[in-house]
Amino acid sequence: MRRRLLTLLLAPLVGAALLAAPAATAAPPGPPDVYRPVRGPAAPAEYRYLQKTLPGQSIPRHAHENAAVQARRLPAVGGRWKSLGPTNIGGRIVSLALDPRRADTVYAAAASGGVWRSTDAGQTFTSVWPDGWTQAMGAVATGPDGTLYAGTGEPNPGGGSITYEGTGLYRSTDGGAHWRPIGLRDSGAIGAITVDPADPRRIYVAAAGSLYNGGGDRGVYRSDDGGGTWRRVLAGENAFTGATEVFVQGRRLYAVLWDHRRTPGLRTYGGVGSGVFRSDDGGDTWERLGGGLPSRGPDVGRIGLAVAGERLYAIVNRTSGPFEGFYTSTDGGDNWSRTPADDRLTGSQSSFGWWFGKVWADPRDARHLHVAGVPLMTSKDAGATWTYDDTTIHVDQHAMVWDPRRPGRVYLGNDGGVYRSDANGDGGWVKARHEPYTQLYSVAISPQDTSRISGGAQDNGSLRSWSGERFNEYLGGDGEENLIDPTDVNTVFACYQYGNCFRSTDGGDTLAYFADRTVFQRRNWFTPVVFDPRDPKVLYYGSEVLNRSTDGGVTWRAISPDLSGGPGPDPIYTNYGTITSIAPASDGRTVYAGTDDGRVWVTKDLGATWTKLAEGRPWVTRVVVDPADPDRVWTTHSGYRAGSPLAHVYGSTDGGKRWTDLSGNLPDAPVNDLVTGRGHTLYLGTDQGVFVSVAPSPAGGRQWFRLGRGMPAVPVDDIEYDAGHRRLVAATFGRGFYELTTP
């Protein structure tokens, strides 16, 4: 399906011929507009940012880091987590570097999965980053002496997806075996690291800064003593101007600055501070380059730059996201010319050029270029014409590096992981075989067969473990809700974004689209679908109303009014005001529901009447009802808050008439999921890992412990519990699936 989605994206721009391209996965039945949300203005993953904020409040400075410190202070209990993969799917790679002293050794920075090393030319990768440190990465680089540098915090903001901030710059002198921090702790995100090839102690860093808060360490920094001390040599025009690129050519430097800011009600990914800058004295003084580049102004968005001697290339996107133009210079940046319009290049940026912002020039042929976009764009005539190949590599490109030891060898990083080409990047791409850093949104397991795991992955679709020896993708897009029928492992459900859901009775080999049979005006990016605990033929599906099916998801009817407060005020993002969690009780009549605007509801008569139990809370991430007692219920909530701590877990023993704050000593971080274990044990999946409380009742669940050892410090979006086998399985956003055996 990914190929079909890419074809549909580019077809209006490059001609009807592309529509004839065969799909990698059969197109689902239903109207063509079922595909429209996949790459619209809200992509990628718009909901994740709003989920983790409060109305009118941005994410506080250092919120994620402070919560991590709180989490580490809690004692750990339980056994050891075991990684379950996938190892063959991969995930978003934001930066690549080669080891100058070790042939075929490649370093890769995973967006939320740490730093990885391959010693076999990109075939297999192993982690070389401490599991207990932040896993959010922005850049990786090596110096001529082999020293390895890593910059934390992802600099490529999604439309509203959470890009976790980092904790500064780090250095390793032994290939990643040991690391030490070397400053720029308040940089938020680091976009690039460049070591002067003539002096390994001179380092330049492009600090993008916090996406959510102004100020801090942002701009271009230089160290002349290997990172011992730092001096900002290029500051931005305002508090939200950061640096994304820095290039060194002797005493001449080039840098790219970018204005970017995200608040709950505003996304401004460009501005007067955005531009290309040059220094001819090692960074002491700078000038903004014009000479044909877009003039300084509010509509100048993210810029990607490549430097090949006196020849320079720049791709410019508008603040709103679409492509603005491609520019070339043959005199070191004094004068620029805009290349002729090319629909393929324009279409490659879709409506979110701020997700990319990269140009790469072949070091052996300055007229041979690649540009990051949804597909990888290629030019062999200095940008005059462009081609792309959408059949062999994953979409959404972010990183590239040429191997000077192997003429024609290129490594590529994108949302699908690491690829290698031995044909200058003009095809012949081979995907890494082992790269266990997949970003997962969900997990589904089966009590009938513990080897069966499925889950939704960021830009890697819905994955399953049971078709062949390795995980494979059986539904494209961004994988969202996945379900496995607890009584029939061959009956499965899978969705991609905005509630586009399918059912299968043969384990996912064939899929039947059913979302068009539900009632909806709005559907969240992650639309909930759940089984009734008494009968898996009964399912619930949440839009702004609650839908119910009694025939295994074939037909549906609405059993509620709009349970939200209505659509949000933003005319672009109208898919809010939706149900985000559904909890049917074991009595066959009681159903609870939570919404993205903090409301909790219950019906005791299968939808004939509804009672509002709570409102004004943060985004409801989960409502859970006790399997043995329809009146015992818990809710979990997302959102970072500035100031006083925020309640993230509530419990009730009387059907929601009275609630108790159960957050206790939890770190001040979003709680994404809750499941119940034996004896009212509660397990939580949070942005800071998994926690457990063994209190005998909801009212007593105030003491929390970190659960298990061996899981990296990575967000956990979803957890599932199999009581019969005493196994807890977690979907992490950056390191794949993990499993732990509970007491």
Sequence and secondary structure as in RCSB ss.txt:
>XXXX:A:sequence
MRRRLLTLLLAPLVGAALLAAPAATAAPPGPPDVYRPVRGPAAPAEYRYLQKTLPGQSIPRHAHENAAVQARRLP
AVGGRWKSLGPTNIGGRIVSLALDPRRADTVYAAAASGGVWRSTDAGQTFTSVWPDGWTQAMGAVATGPDGTLYA
GTGEPNPGGGSITYEGTGLYRSTDGGAHWRPIGLRDSGAIGAITVDPADPRRIYVAAAGSLYNGGGDRGVYRSDD
GGGTWRRVLAGENAFTGATEVFVQGRRLYAVLWDHRRTPGLRTYGGVGSGVFRSDDGGDTWERLGGGLPSRGPDV
GRIGLAVAGERLYAIVNRTSGPFEGFYTSTDGGDNWSRTPADDRLTGSQSSFGWWFGKVWADPRDARHLHVAGVP
LMTSKDAGATWTYDDTTIHVDQHAMVWDPRRPGRVYLGNDGGVYRSDANGDGGWVKARHEPYTQLYSVAISPQDT
SRISGGAQDNGSLRSWSGERFNEYLGGDGEENLIDPTDVNTVFACYQYGNCFRSTDGGDTLAYFADRTVFQRRNW
FTPVVFDPRDPKVLYYGSEVLNRSTDGGVTWRAISPDLSGGPGPDPIYTNYGTITSIAPASDGRTVYAGTDDGRV
WVTKDLGATWTKLAEGRPWVTRVVVDPADPDRVWTTHSGYRAGSPLAHVYGSTDGGKRWTDLSGNLPDAPVNDLV
TGRGHTLYLGTDQGVFVSVAPSPAGGRQWFRLGRGMPAVPVDDIEYDAGHRRLVAATFGRGFYELTTP
>XXXX:A:secstr
 HHHHHHHHHHHHH GGGGGS  SS   SS GGGGGGGGSTTTTTTHHHHHTSBTTB   TTHHHHHHHHHHHS 
EEEEE EEEE SSS   EEEEEE SSSTT EEEEETTTEEEEESSSSSB EE S TTS   EEEEEE TT  EEE
EES     SS        EEEESSTTSS EE S TT S EEEEEE TT TT EEEEE   SSS  SS EEEEESS
TTSS EEEE  SSTTEEEEEEEEETTEEEEEEEE EEETTEEE   TT EEEEESSTTSS EE  TTS  SSTTE
EEEEEEEETTEEEEEEEETTSSEEEEEEESSTTSS EE    HHHHHHTTT GGG   EEEETTEEEEEEE SSS
 EEESSTTSS EE  SSS S EEEEEE TTSTT EEEEETTEEEEESSTTSS  EE SB    BBS  EE SS T
T EEEEETTTEEEESSSSSS EEEE SSEEEEEE TT TT EEEEETTTEEEEESSTTSS EE GGGS  S   S
S  EEE SS TT EEEESSSEEEESSTTSS EE S   SS S S SS    S EEEEEE TTSS EEEEETTS E
EEESSTTSS EEEE S S EEEEEEETTEEEEEEEEE    SSS    EEEESSTTSS EE  TT  SS EEEEE
E GGG EEEEETTEEEEE  SSGGGTT  EEEEES  S  EEEEEEETTTTEEEEEEBTTEEEEEE  
